[in-house]
Amino acid sequence: MLVAIAILFLFIGVAAGVVGSIAGLGGGIFFVPALLFFANAYMAGSMTPQVAAATSLIVIAVTALSSSISYLKQKKVDVQSALLFFIGSAPGAIVGVYLNKLLPLEGFTLLFGLFQLLMFVLMMVKDKLKPRSINWEIKRHFIDHEGNEYEYGYSRWMAILIAFFVGITSSLFGVGGGVLMVPAMMILFRFPPHIATATSMLVIFFSAVIGSITNVLHHNIDWLYAAMLAPGAWAGGKLGAYVASKMKGQTIVLVLRVLILGIAIQMIGESILS
């Protein structure tokens, strides 16, 4: 059965890498449920939520590195913004590792689902918000491949504060933090979808590395399952960045909404039925 799981995890790694790269999520929304279900199906009680989150996080680092390299070549990563967000996300990632130990299984799945449901609501509200003039201290401009011009910006301290919570989410839930970072970029700072997802992946990589180092020190990672997921995640990250470059911004937003809602319903349902 272990061989079958290895083959399955290869395909899950590719699929999660592709979708996670397109939506800027890192793929953890697939890795955590897959680890909890299949690892425990193979050996009951062998995979705890804490180990699943830690193992997912190190695989996310692989996906994020792979896709970030591609996005950097496409010149869609706002590197200066990513480094600023990282200032907040790094300590948040460390805090998240310690908070992770306090959550029982039921609380883990329920919080995971409710959190994503909130993100879905925010993504829906985003389209109903009226455009407003930007008065941020930092402003950016971007023209996409269709010729559309975007203006976006942010306050340094607000960006760092939000990134801190993104870092906590990254380590706490093992999802890479993109489920908060991308909506925050798009809703609060008006990042265009392509820039938001690409920049998010670089921030996710930095945060995942910091969180993973902390997890390694606490022996939270299941290296066997991480090795099963990593090759597919690397390939999926590359493929996802390529597919995203061919997609319209609104299509990326739609993919993000569907993913967040689907996983929210799944995790809330598991918590209620458990």
Backbone bond lengths (Angstrom), bond angles and torsions (degrees), N, CA, C in turn:
res aa  C-N    CA-C-N  psi(-1)  N-CA   C-N-CA  omega(-1)  CA-C   N-CA-C  phi
1 M - - - 1.470 - - 1.527 111.26 -
2 L 1.341 116.37 -29.98 1.455 119.93 -179.09 1.524 111.35 -64.01
3 V 1.325 116.99 -36.10 1.471 121.09 177.74 1.524 109.78 -65.08
4 A 1.327 116.00 -41.75 1.467 120.66 178.72 1.523 110.70 -62.70
5 I 1.327 116.30 -40.03 1.465 120.34 178.30 1.527 110.16 -65.62
6 A 1.334 116.93 -39.41 1.468 120.71 179.24 1.521 110.95 -61.49
7 I 1.331 116.69 -43.35 1.470 120.88 178.27 1.522 110.58 -65.38
8 L 1.331 115.50 -43.52 1.461 120.75 179.30 1.525 110.83 -62.14
9 F 1.330 116.61 -42.84 1.463 120.56 -179.36 1.523 111.95 -67.11
10 L 1.318 117.52 -27.66 1.457 120.33 175.43 1.522 109.95 -62.64
11 F 1.339 116.10 -46.73 1.467 120.78 179.40 1.529 111.49 -69.52
12 I 1.334 116.68 -38.08 1.461 120.11 176.98 1.527 109.76 -62.81
13 G 1.336 116.18 -40.30 1.461 120.37 178.13 1.520 112.03 -60.15
14 V 1.333 116.36 -43.80 1.469 120.62 178.84 1.530 110.55 -64.00
15 A 1.338 116.49 -50.11 1.464 121.06 -177.89 1.522 111.41 -61.57
16 A 1.338 115.95 -46.01 1.466 120.17 179.92 1.523 110.93 -65.45
17 G 1.334 116.63 -38.40 1.451 120.29 178.82 1.517 112.16 -64.31
18 V 1.325 116.28 -42.76 1.466 120.98 179.54 1.525 111.00 -63.33
19 V 1.332 115.41 -55.39 1.465 120.04 -176.41 1.525 111.03 -66.87
20 G 1.328 116.45 -41.51 1.451 119.70 179.81 1.512 112.53 -64.16
21 S 1.311 117.26 -36.72 1.454 121.64 178.74 1.522 111.59 -69.61
22 I 1.316 116.49 -40.90 1.471 121.05 179.51 1.521 110.74 -62.85
23 A 1.347 116.03 -44.54 1.468 120.65 -175.40 1.523 113.07 -91.06
24 G 1.342 117.74 -4.48 1.454 120.62 -179.97 1.511 113.90 74.13
25 L 1.335 117.20 25.21 1.465 121.70 -175.39 1.521 113.58 -100.14
26 G 1.305 117.88 -19.39 1.455 120.04 179.68 1.513 114.36 91.43
27 G 1.322 118.67 -22.02 1.462 121.38 176.58 1.515 115.58 99.32
28 G 1.339 117.40 -3.37 1.454 120.17 -176.66 1.513 114.35 -64.28
29 I 1.327 117.40 -24.37 1.462 119.85 178.68 1.520 111.47 -65.23
30 F 1.336 116.48 -16.87 1.463 121.03 173.94 1.519 111.15 -97.61
31 F 1.325 117.05 -40.93 1.462 120.83 -174.01 1.528 112.95 -63.24
32 V 1.340 116.86 -45.67 1.468 119.98 -176.06 1.528 112.05 -62.52
33 P 1.350 119.28 -52.14 1.470 118.62 178.19 1.526 112.49 -61.08
34 A 1.339 117.80 -38.41 1.470 121.13 -179.43 1.523 110.76 -64.14
35 L 1.319 116.90 -42.82 1.462 120.61 179.43 1.525 111.29 -64.82
36 L 1.319 116.46 -44.81 1.460 120.32 -178.84 1.527 111.39 -64.01
37 F 1.320 116.83 -40.14 1.473 119.61 -175.99 1.524 112.23 -77.54
38 F 1.335 117.39 -55.50 1.460 120.25 -171.78 1.533 112.82 -75.11
39 A 1.322 117.59 -38.64 1.462 119.25 178.65 1.522 110.63 -64.60
40 N 1.323 117.51 -40.49 1.465 120.45 179.20 1.520 111.97 -76.10
41 A 1.343 116.50 -23.87 1.469 118.87 174.43 1.524 110.03 -71.08
42 Y 1.326 116.12 -34.93 1.467 120.95 178.12 1.521 111.31 -73.62
43 M 1.336 115.99 -42.88 1.463 120.61 178.92 1.527 107.96 -144.73
44 A 1.314 116.34 103.28 1.462 122.42 -174.16 1.531 111.35 -53.79
45 G 1.321 115.14 130.61 1.455 121.07 176.52 1.516 115.22 78.42
46 S 1.325 117.44 5.19 1.464 120.09 -176.52 1.520 113.18 -80.28
47 M 1.330 117.25 -22.58 1.462 121.29 -177.01 1.522 110.14 -117.42
48 T 1.318 116.41 111.63 1.460 121.25 176.74 1.531 109.51 -91.06
49 P 1.329 117.89 162.09 1.464 119.92 177.04 1.526 112.36 -57.53
50 Q 1.334 116.38 -36.27 1.456 120.23 -178.81 1.531 111.68 -65.91
51 V 1.332 116.54 -44.59 1.464 120.33 179.54 1.529 110.28 -69.51
52 A 1.336 116.45 -37.47 1.466 120.25 178.11 1.522 110.57 -61.17
53 A 1.333 116.74 -44.29 1.467 120.88 179.51 1.521 110.95 -64.68
54 A 1.334 116.85 -41.93 1.464 120.69 -179.31 1.520 111.60 -67.48
55 T 1.332 116.73 -42.57 1.467 121.25 179.39 1.521 110.36 -66.44
56 S 1.340 115.67 -41.89 1.458 120.68 177.40 1.522 110.70 -59.73
57 L 1.328 116.13 -41.24 1.456 120.40 -174.76 1.525 112.11 -63.52
58 I 1.324 117.65 -39.73 1.464 119.23 -178.99 1.536 110.67 -72.07
59 V 1.339 117.17 -30.64 1.469 120.03 175.29 1.525 109.73 -71.47
60 I 1.328 116.12 -35.59 1.466 121.01 176.35 1.529 110.48 -59.97
61 A 1.335 116.21 -38.27 1.464 119.59 177.80 1.521 110.43 -59.52
62 V 1.329 117.11 -37.57 1.471 121.80 178.11 1.526 110.26 -65.43
63 T 1.349 115.88 -48.57 1.468 120.80 178.99 1.521 111.03 -59.70
64 A 1.338 115.64 -47.03 1.463 120.65 -176.48 1.527 112.04 -64.67
65 L 1.335 117.09 -38.97 1.461 119.94 177.75 1.527 110.61 -64.80
66 S 1.322 115.68 -44.89 1.460 120.79 -179.08 1.529 111.69 -59.97
67 S 1.340 115.94 -50.38 1.465 119.49 -177.60 1.527 111.52 -71.85
68 S 1.343 117.76 -34.34 1.471 120.40 179.89 1.521 111.50 -63.03
69 I 1.325 116.79 -39.14 1.461 120.29 177.42 1.533 110.01 -59.55
70 S 1.337 115.78 -43.38 1.469 119.99 179.25 1.519 111.45 -67.81
71 Y 1.336 117.42 -43.60 1.465 120.59 -179.77 1.524 111.97 -65.72
72 L 1.320 116.75 -34.84 1.467 119.90 177.31 1.530 110.54 -64.46
73 K 1.327 115.92 -38.65 1.464 119.99 176.85 1.528 111.15 -65.35
74 Q 1.341 116.32 -31.94 1.462 121.42 178.73 1.528 111.89 -81.16
75 K 1.349 117.15 -5.68 1.460 123.80 -179.56 1.532 112.09 59.72
76 K 1.334 115.60 42.12 1.460 120.88 178.65 1.519 112.64 -110.43
77 V 1.325 117.13 -0.84 1.462 120.90 -179.61 1.522 110.04 -93.80
78 D 1.327 116.74 126.15 1.453 121.81 172.76 1.531 106.05 -85.40
79 V 1.327 116.18 89.72 1.468 121.71 -171.92 1.524 111.58 -63.26
80 Q 1.334 117.86 -42.06 1.464 120.43 -179.38 1.523 111.17 -61.71
81 S 1.322 116.40 -41.69 1.461 120.08 178.35 1.526 110.62 -67.53
82 A 1.325 116.76 -39.87 1.460 120.85 179.88 1.526 111.08 -60.99
83 L 1.337 116.74 -41.75 1.466 120.37 179.86 1.529 111.03 -67.24
84 L 1.327 117.04 -35.82 1.458 120.49 177.57 1.529 110.67 -66.55
85 F 1.330 115.93 -45.02 1.468 120.08 177.74 1.535 110.53 -61.27
86 F 1.312 115.95 -34.56 1.466 120.05 -178.58 1.524 111.87 -65.90
87 I 1.333 116.86 -31.07 1.466 120.19 177.90 1.527 110.52 -57.26
88 G 1.336 116.14 -35.46 1.459 120.22 178.02 1.509 112.99 -86.87
89 S 1.323 117.18 -36.90 1.465 120.47 -173.67 1.526 112.96 -73.11
90 A 1.331 118.09 -28.58 1.470 120.84 -177.94 1.527 112.56 -61.57
91 P 1.347 118.80 -54.19 1.472 117.54 177.27 1.525 112.19 -65.93
92 G 1.330 116.62 -31.80 1.458 119.77 177.67 1.514 112.02 -63.16
93 A 1.337 116.35 -37.78 1.470 120.85 179.35 1.523 111.03 -63.30
94 I 1.324 116.61 -37.62 1.470 120.73 179.44 1.526 110.42 -69.52
95 V 1.339 116.66 -42.73 1.468 120.65 177.72 1.524 110.71 -61.03
96 G 1.332 116.50 -39.87 1.458 121.00 -179.17 1.510 113.59 -61.89
97 V 1.329 117.17 -34.36 1.466 120.83 178.63 1.523 110.44 -61.89
98 Y 1.327 116.76 -42.07 1.463 120.50 -179.15 1.535 111.46 -73.42
99 L 1.332 117.72 -37.77 1.456 120.58 178.15 1.526 111.21 -65.47
100 N 1.328 115.63 -30.98 1.461 121.35 -178.36 1.522 111.98 -57.68
101 K 1.324 116.38 -33.63 1.464 120.73 -177.10 1.524 112.62 -69.15
102 L 1.324 117.18 -16.74 1.461 121.14 -175.00 1.519 113.45 -89.50
103 L 1.345 117.80 -7.84 1.457 120.75 -173.75 1.524 113.29 -96.35
104 P 1.350 118.61 125.78 1.466 120.86 170.74 1.524 109.29 -76.01
105 L 1.325 117.57 168.32 1.460 122.05 -176.36 1.520 112.49 -56.47
106 E 1.361 117.01 -47.69 1.465 120.31 -176.90 1.526 110.56 -62.67
107 G 1.338 115.85 -44.78 1.456 119.08 179.34 1.515 112.00 -65.09
108 F 1.308 116.60 -35.71 1.466 122.08 179.53 1.529 110.96 -61.40
109 T 1.317 117.33 -53.39 1.463 120.74 -176.64 1.526 111.92 -67.04
110 L 1.340 117.08 -38.09 1.461 119.63 -179.32 1.521 111.15 -67.35
111 L 1.329 117.17 -46.34 1.454 120.25 178.82 1.523 111.47 -63.19
112 F 1.322 115.55 -39.99 1.461 121.21 178.31 1.525 110.43 -58.24
113 G 1.328 116.37 -47.28 1.459 121.37 -178.73 1.514 112.92 -68.78
114 L 1.333 117.41 -45.09 1.462 121.30 -179.35 1.524 111.09 -64.33
115 F 1.309 115.79 -37.32 1.461 120.56 178.92 1.526 110.57 -61.83
116 Q 1.308 116.52 -46.12 1.467 120.14 -179.21 1.520 111.99 -70.17
117 L 1.335 116.63 -32.43 1.462 119.91 176.55 1.528 110.04 -63.24
118 L 1.317 116.65 -39.65 1.469 121.14 176.80 1.527 110.30 -62.52
119 M 1.327 116.82 -41.32 1.462 120.11 178.95 1.533 111.65 -64.28
120 F 1.325 116.35 -36.56 1.469 120.28 178.09 1.532 110.13 -63.45
121 V 1.334 116.66 -44.06 1.465 120.92 179.18 1.522 110.36 -60.49
122 L 1.333 116.22 -43.35 1.460 120.05 179.27 1.519 111.91 -63.42
123 M 1.327 116.74 -37.73 1.465 120.20 178.29 1.524 111.54 -66.78
124 M 1.335 117.15 -34.20 1.458 120.89 178.03 1.531 110.65 -71.24
125 V 1.325 116.37 -40.21 1.456 121.03 -179.73 1.521 111.52 -67.34
126 K 1.334 115.59 -28.92 1.461 120.87 -177.13 1.524 112.42 -51.92
127 D 1.328 117.34 -42.15 1.465 120.80 -177.13 1.529 112.74 -70.20
128 K 1.323 117.01 -18.38 1.462 120.86 -177.51 1.528 112.07 -94.28
129 L 1.323 116.34 -7.17 1.455 119.84 178.94 1.527 110.62 -78.38
130 K 1.305 116.04 135.45 1.455 120.17 179.08 1.523 110.45 -77.58
131 P 1.332 116.43 137.34 1.469 119.11 178.04 1.534 110.08 -59.18
132 R 1.309 116.80 143.34 1.452 121.53 179.21 1.532 109.04 -133.80
133 S 1.309 115.18 158.88 1.458 118.95 178.51 1.522 109.45 -68.74
134 I 1.303 116.26 146.28 1.459 121.54 -177.61 1.524 109.93 -93.89
135 N 1.321 116.16 127.42 1.452 121.13 178.23 1.525 111.30 -119.57
136 W 1.362 115.72 24.67 1.459 119.33 -179.13 1.517 110.70 -70.51
137 E 1.323 115.97 154.91 1.466 120.42 179.43 1.527 111.58 -71.04
138 I 1.331 117.41 -25.17 1.464 121.74 177.18 1.525 108.25 -116.82
139 K 1.322 116.79 128.00 1.461 121.32 -179.56 1.522 110.26 -124.18
140 R 1.315 116.23 146.20 1.458 122.61 179.87 1.535 109.17 -132.30
141 H 1.332 115.04 155.77 1.462 121.71 175.83 1.522 109.09 -129.78
142 F 1.347 115.67 145.49 1.463 119.73 -179.91 1.523 109.08 -150.07
143 I 1.327 116.29 138.14 1.468 122.62 174.74 1.519 107.35 -118.21
144 D 1.351 116.99 121.25 1.461 119.84 -176.83 1.524 111.11 -83.07
145 H 1.358 115.34 -179.55 1.458 119.82 -175.27 1.524 112.99 -69.36
146 E 1.357 117.26 -11.59 1.459 121.00 177.25 1.518 111.99 -94.78
147 G 1.337 116.26 -0.70 1.451 120.66 179.15 1.519 114.67 90.33
148 N 1.338 117.76 4.21 1.453 120.93 179.08 1.529 110.05 -77.72
149 E 1.332 116.06 133.42 1.454 120.84 -178.68 1.522 110.43 -101.38
150 Y 1.318 116.45 134.73 1.467 121.96 -178.42 1.524 109.44 -123.06
151 E 1.325 115.30 145.47 1.456 121.55 171.03 1.523 107.19 -124.03
152 Y 1.316 116.76 130.58 1.456 120.57 179.54 1.516 109.40 -145.14
153 G 1.316 117.54 167.33 1.452 120.04 -178.16 1.511 112.05 -174.98
154 Y 1.330 115.93 -178.40 1.457 120.37 -177.15 1.523 110.25 -168.13
155 S 1.326 114.35 166.58 1.457 122.39 170.80 1.521 107.93 -94.28
156 R 1.314 117.10 137.96 1.468 120.81 -177.21 1.524 112.15 -56.74
157 W 1.337 116.12 -49.33 1.462 118.81 -175.36 1.518 112.10 -68.76
158 M 1.327 117.35 -35.68 1.462 119.75 176.95 1.521 110.35 -66.51
159 A 1.327 116.12 -40.35 1.463 120.81 179.17 1.529 110.52 -62.75
160 I 1.330 116.79 -42.93 1.469 120.84 -179.74 1.524 110.77 -66.15
161 L 1.339 116.81 -41.01 1.467 120.74 -179.35 1.524 111.36 -64.11
162 I 1.331 116.46 -45.77 1.461 120.31 179.04 1.523 109.83 -64.21
163 A 1.323 116.76 -40.30 1.464 120.62 179.45 1.522 111.40 -63.78
164 F 1.330 117.09 -31.72 1.465 120.85 177.40 1.526 110.24 -60.76
165 F 1.330 116.89 -45.45 1.462 121.01 178.00 1.527 111.69 -69.36
166 V 1.338 116.00 -31.04 1.463 119.44 174.69 1.521 110.10 -63.79
167 G 1.336 116.61 -42.09 1.456 120.64 178.36 1.513 112.30 -62.50
168 I 1.335 116.56 -41.35 1.473 120.73 176.67 1.516 110.01 -60.65
169 T 1.330 116.47 -46.67 1.464 121.43 179.75 1.514 111.33 -60.50
170 S 1.331 115.94 -40.41 1.462 121.58 -178.95 1.524 111.41 -56.49
171 S 1.326 117.10 -49.98 1.458 120.69 -178.10 1.526 112.66 -80.35
172 L 1.334 116.39 -35.73 1.461 120.78 -176.12 1.517 112.04 -65.53
173 F 1.329 116.60 -46.05 1.450 121.09 -176.32 1.528 113.26 -103.64
174 G 1.330 117.77 -9.96 1.452 120.20 180.00 1.506 113.99 68.62
175 V 1.341 117.03 26.26 1.461 120.99 -175.13 1.529 112.91 -105.36
176 G 1.324 117.68 -0.71 1.456 119.74 178.67 1.505 114.44 90.00
177 G 1.339 117.99 -13.34 1.449 120.70 176.83 1.514 114.71 84.87
178 G 1.327 118.01 -9.48 1.462 120.85 -177.74 1.511 114.13 -64.21
179 V 1.346 117.26 -25.28 1.464 119.99 179.37 1.519 111.17 -66.17
180 L 1.321 117.30 -17.19 1.461 121.19 173.72 1.521 111.16 -105.73
181 M 1.318 117.16 -40.21 1.457 121.47 -175.06 1.531 112.64 -63.35
182 V 1.324 116.99 -49.21 1.470 119.57 -176.33 1.527 111.76 -64.53
183 P 1.357 119.39 -49.95 1.477 118.13 176.11 1.523 113.01 -58.85
184 A 1.345 117.37 -38.54 1.467 120.21 179.22 1.523 110.81 -63.17
185 M 1.316 116.09 -44.57 1.466 119.79 178.51 1.526 111.56 -59.76
186 M 1.335 115.64 -43.78 1.457 120.31 -174.61 1.520 112.60 -77.52
187 I 1.340 117.18 -38.67 1.462 120.68 -175.01 1.529 111.50 -83.46
188 L 1.337 117.00 -49.38 1.460 120.86 -174.66 1.522 112.84 -83.32
189 F 1.339 116.07 -38.88 1.460 119.58 -172.36 1.522 113.70 -109.99
190 R 1.333 117.07 -3.46 1.472 123.40 175.63 1.531 113.26 61.82
191 F 1.331 116.28 34.73 1.461 119.69 172.54 1.529 109.12 -62.88
192 P 1.324 119.50 138.88 1.470 120.72 171.05 1.525 108.96 -65.81
193 P 1.338 118.61 148.69 1.475 122.02 -174.45 1.528 114.05 -51.63
194 H 1.326 117.59 -46.17 1.466 119.93 -177.28 1.525 112.17 -63.09
195 I 1.331 116.79 -41.27 1.462 120.78 -179.78 1.530 110.22 -71.34
196 A 1.329 116.63 -38.93 1.465 120.78 -179.73 1.523 111.27 -61.73
197 T 1.327 117.10 -47.04 1.466 119.89 -177.64 1.527 111.24 -68.95
198 A 1.329 116.88 -41.90 1.469 120.23 -178.96 1.526 111.31 -66.83
199 T 1.323 116.64 -45.01 1.469 120.94 179.64 1.517 110.34 -66.17
200 S 1.336 116.22 -38.64 1.467 121.20 178.23 1.518 111.25 -58.65
201 M 1.314 117.32 -40.13 1.461 120.08 -178.38 1.524 111.63 -64.26
202 L 1.327 117.34 -36.00 1.467 119.47 178.62 1.531 110.50 -70.01
203 V 1.336 116.44 -41.11 1.465 120.36 176.80 1.525 109.99 -63.08
204 I 1.332 116.17 -41.76 1.462 121.68 178.89 1.526 110.29 -60.22
205 F 1.325 116.57 -41.29 1.464 119.60 179.11 1.528 110.97 -60.16
206 F 1.331 116.35 -49.79 1.465 120.30 179.78 1.529 110.85 -58.72
207 S 1.339 116.19 -48.76 1.468 120.70 -177.87 1.520 111.64 -64.32
208 A 1.330 116.24 -40.65 1.463 120.48 -178.34 1.523 111.12 -65.10
209 V 1.328 116.63 -36.61 1.463 119.90 178.34 1.528 110.37 -64.99
210 I 1.335 116.43 -45.91 1.468 120.29 179.53 1.526 110.64 -62.93
211 G 1.340 116.09 -47.46 1.463 119.49 179.59 1.517 112.19 -63.47
212 S 1.324 117.19 -36.86 1.465 121.27 -179.12 1.519 111.73 -69.28
213 I 1.329 116.95 -36.97 1.466 119.79 176.80 1.524 109.77 -60.88
214 T 1.326 115.70 -43.22 1.464 119.82 177.79 1.521 110.83 -63.85
215 N 1.332 116.80 -41.00 1.469 120.60 178.55 1.526 112.12 -65.25
216 V 1.327 116.60 -37.33 1.468 120.28 177.73 1.528 110.11 -62.42
217 L 1.315 116.45 -42.63 1.461 120.57 -179.98 1.527 112.31 -63.79
218 H 1.342 115.79 -26.86 1.465 120.22 179.94 1.531 112.27 -101.26
219 H 1.334 116.79 8.09 1.470 122.48 176.49 1.536 112.03 56.29
220 N 1.330 116.29 44.51 1.464 121.20 -177.91 1.522 113.88 -95.04
221 I 1.335 118.25 -6.72 1.470 121.48 -171.46 1.523 111.55 -98.05
222 D 1.332 116.20 134.83 1.460 121.68 171.77 1.525 106.38 -92.84
223 W 1.320 116.16 101.51 1.465 121.49 -171.82 1.524 112.77 -68.63
224 L 1.322 117.67 -28.54 1.463 120.38 179.72 1.526 110.77 -64.10
225 Y 1.324 115.90 -50.25 1.464 119.28 -179.50 1.528 111.34 -70.01
226 A 1.332 117.42 -32.78 1.463 120.37 176.20 1.526 110.32 -61.78
227 A 1.336 116.22 -41.26 1.465 121.11 179.36 1.525 111.48 -66.92
228 M 1.333 116.62 -31.55 1.466 120.27 178.01 1.523 111.65 -69.70
229 L 1.320 116.98 -36.40 1.463 121.24 -175.76 1.528 113.64 -85.68
230 A 1.336 116.64 -30.07 1.472 121.26 -170.67 1.537 115.03 -59.46
231 P 1.354 120.16 -46.64 1.475 118.37 -177.80 1.531 113.01 -59.94
232 G 1.305 116.93 -44.44 1.461 120.21 178.21 1.518 111.50 -65.43
233 A 1.342 116.46 -37.66 1.459 120.79 -179.99 1.530 111.00 -63.77
234 W 1.326 116.50 -39.54 1.472 120.39 178.45 1.529 110.66 -63.33
235 A 1.324 115.77 -48.76 1.466 120.14 179.97 1.528 110.78 -64.15
236 G 1.329 116.27 -41.67 1.458 120.33 179.83 1.517 112.65 -64.58
237 G 1.326 117.11 -36.69 1.456 120.15 178.14 1.516 111.94 -62.37
238 K 1.325 116.40 -42.05 1.469 121.54 177.73 1.523 111.03 -64.43
239 L 1.337 115.15 -47.54 1.467 119.99 -177.74 1.521 110.92 -65.54
240 G 1.337 116.49 -40.71 1.458 120.14 -179.80 1.516 112.73 -62.05
241 A 1.319 117.48 -40.42 1.464 121.08 178.81 1.528 110.80 -64.05
242 Y 1.335 115.85 -36.74 1.470 119.47 178.51 1.529 110.65 -68.15
243 V 1.338 116.55 -45.76 1.470 120.70 -179.78 1.523 110.00 -62.32
244 A 1.334 117.42 -42.33 1.465 121.42 -179.04 1.525 111.63 -60.29
245 S 1.340 116.36 -33.77 1.466 119.76 -178.93 1.519 111.93 -66.62
246 K 1.322 117.07 -18.79 1.464 121.79 -179.51 1.528 112.40 -98.19
247 M 1.330 117.21 -4.80 1.459 121.08 -174.87 1.524 111.89 -97.12
248 K 1.329 116.19 153.47 1.451 121.58 174.20 1.528 109.05 -78.48
249 G 1.321 115.96 156.45 1.451 120.64 -178.76 1.516 113.06 -58.77
250 Q 1.337 117.39 -41.83 1.463 120.79 -178.80 1.523 111.71 -66.60
251 T 1.324 116.33 -30.15 1.468 119.48 177.36 1.522 110.30 -67.64
252 I 1.326 116.63 -39.47 1.465 120.88 177.17 1.526 110.20 -63.08
253 V 1.333 116.96 -41.89 1.468 121.01 178.33 1.524 110.25 -62.08
254 L 1.331 117.14 -41.57 1.463 120.93 179.23 1.522 111.48 -62.92
255 V 1.323 116.53 -43.77 1.471 120.72 177.44 1.523 110.34 -59.36
256 L 1.316 116.31 -43.06 1.460 121.49 -179.73 1.521 111.07 -61.58
257 R 1.331 117.05 -44.98 1.463 120.73 179.77 1.529 111.96 -61.49
258 V 1.312 115.85 -47.26 1.467 120.19 -177.49 1.520 110.65 -62.00
259 L 1.321 116.56 -42.99 1.467 120.82 -179.58 1.523 111.35 -62.19
260 I 1.311 115.94 -48.65 1.461 120.15 -177.19 1.525 111.25 -62.76
261 L 1.321 116.98 -44.74 1.467 120.11 -179.51 1.521 111.33 -65.73
262 G 1.332 116.91 -44.05 1.461 120.73 -178.06 1.518 113.02 -60.70
263 I 1.308 116.76 -47.50 1.457 120.36 -179.37 1.520 111.19 -70.02
264 A 1.341 117.54 -34.70 1.466 120.62 177.89 1.525 110.46 -60.62
265 I 1.324 116.38 -46.25 1.464 120.84 -179.94 1.525 110.57 -63.89
266 Q 1.330 116.25 -41.72 1.462 120.81 -179.12 1.525 111.89 -62.39
267 M 1.330 116.79 -48.43 1.451 120.14 -175.80 1.524 112.65 -71.73
268 I 1.324 117.58 -37.08 1.475 120.84 176.90 1.535 109.17 -65.22
269 G 1.349 115.79 -41.36 1.464 119.75 178.32 1.517 112.33 -62.08
270 E 1.339 116.16 -41.90 1.469 119.70 178.94 1.519 111.63 -63.37
271 S 1.351 115.84 -38.38 1.459 119.60 -179.41 1.529 111.46 -67.40
272 I 1.328 117.06 -40.11 1.460 121.10 -178.36 1.522 111.34 -70.23
273 L 1.352 116.54 -37.61 1.472 120.83 -176.26 1.523 113.46 -83.03
274 S 1.358 116.65 -16.54 1.476 118.95 -176.71 1.515 112.05 -75.68
